[in-house]
Amino acid sequence: MLDPLPPVAVRKSSASSPSNMMETSIDEGIETEELDTEDDHVHVFTAYQTARFGQRRHTL
């Protein structure tokens, strides 16, 4: 799923502070619901990528 995205973009988002907040909410989701974790993670990550890289929306 991450293959179409350039590694630079992924690294950039990982180093930014919004990513830290995103990771925190994902961790909470893992602790709360293990069944919906994968779906939730995909949706959150896709929404985050869409917000930052709207031009790549068709790839996701």
Buried (B, 14 or more C-beta within 10 A) or exposed (E): EEEEBEEEBBEEBEEEEEBEEBEEEBEEBBEEEEEEBEEBBEEBBEEBBEEBBEEBEEEB
